Structures are given as structure tokens and as C-alpha cells.
Amino acid sequence: MEFHVCTLFPEMIEQGCQTSILGRAMDKGLISIDTTNIRDFSTNKHMKVDDYPYGGGAGMVMQAEPVYAACESAKQKMGGQARVIYLTPQGRVFDQKMAEEFAREDHLVFLCGHYEGIDERVLEEVVTDSVSIGDYVLTGGELPAMVMIDAIARLVPGVLNNDVSADIESFHDDLLEYPQYTRPAVWHDKEVPQVLLSGHHARIEEWRYEKSVERTAKWRPDLLEKHKKNTCIQ
Ligand code: 6GU
């Protein structure tokens, strides 16, 4: 799967994505993460890409032409057909279901804004999806793009070592994940729950499900309601 990020801060994306699981997935050729610097498409001799907002107001607005040229160049590199995701607090809120939907694409272009936003006219022409990562305001779209790339890339077959774990963790079936333990069996006088040492597979599954429900009830009652609706239990 190919990711391409249009940004004023390409080094942020490059450095943030080259470690750990994403870095290894790139080395293995399972994903690629490329960047286009919007500033390279400035039409101004000082390489400026922003200007004052028409109608006045605080801050600067990114100009249409450099953003357009950067996105078109990125799309071209991916065969001309990719969805273009604009990262904005005004977008649809990102969740696991959206990650699964985007993971079915072969190419994705991310557009990161800065300043007070981007000239609306270019957004109308190039953006296919506007996405937010939650109800708070960040200084730019780079961190949200990295959050989305991480969530999508780990769904690409082979990126995680264990193929099952993407299915059974938090948010599958709208439940949070059960608690995990590893050796030693006693630590700071705390024992690992006995059932996990029993080797009794069915009982372990049952215990884990109970713990998932317990946790979800405590921290995310909204999710538990969804879970109950979908599994027809009360
Ligand atoms: Cl996608 N961008 C910015 N600037 N702030 C955000 C966001 C995106 N999602 C939540 N806050």
C-alpha cells in the first residue's frame, strides 16, 4: 500500500514513520510512505505559500495554487486515481471502521494544512475525504496524518507479525481489550489470575470476555451499548 503526504514539514512525516513497525513494513516493501513539500510548488520568488485572509481576521491562509500543484503531483505519482484525505478538525471523526475502509485502497494521498487553513477553492477541487482525529485543535495536519497512517498500515496483511491480533483487540465487536500478563507469575506480591495458568482454553476465553465487558462498562459505556446492540445480549 502506498501512502503519500503533502505537507510543509516532510521531515516530520519521514522521521515519525521510519521507526518500529512502520519502518519495518517499509523495509519489507509492504507499504511506502512518500512526501511532497508543498513549498516546492510555491509560485512566489520567496517560496511563500500563504497570504492574508480575504475579509480580514487573524492568521494566514495557505494559497490554492501550491496546494493544488502538490496534490496533483502526488496523485500523478500514484497513477492519477488516489483518494485525497484532508486533515482538519472540521472533518468526520476517524475511527477503526474508517481505518478498515481506507485499508482497502491501494493508494492514499494526505493533505496537511497549517496556519488558519487552506483556500476553500482548492479543497473543493482536490479533496475526497475530510477527516479529524478528535475534538481538540492541533497546530497542523502532520500528527493526524501519522495517526491515520499508523492505524491503516497495521491492517495491511503482513505488517503485524501475528495476523490474528488485528482482529481480536480493542474495538473489535466494540469492546476494549482484556488485561494481559507475562512472567513472572508473582510481581510486587501481585499474582497473575489463576485461570490464565490453567491451560483451560474455554475458561480463559470466557474470563477474557468478562474482563473486556467489565472494562468497557467502566471506561466506555457508550461502546458497551453498541456491543450489546450488535450482539443481541442485555
Ligand atoms: Cl485532522 N487537524 C488539526 N489541525 N487539528 C485536529 C485534527 C486535525 N484532528 C483533531 N484536531
Boltz pocket constraint, residues with backbone or C-beta under 6 A from the ligand:
constraints:
  - pocket:
      binder: B
      contacts: [[A, 86], [A, 87], [A, 88], [A, 89], [A, 113], [A, 131], [A, 132], [A, 133], [A, 134], [A, 135], [A, 136], [A, 137], [A, 138], [A, 139], [A, 140], [A, 141], [A, 144]]
      max_distance: 6.0
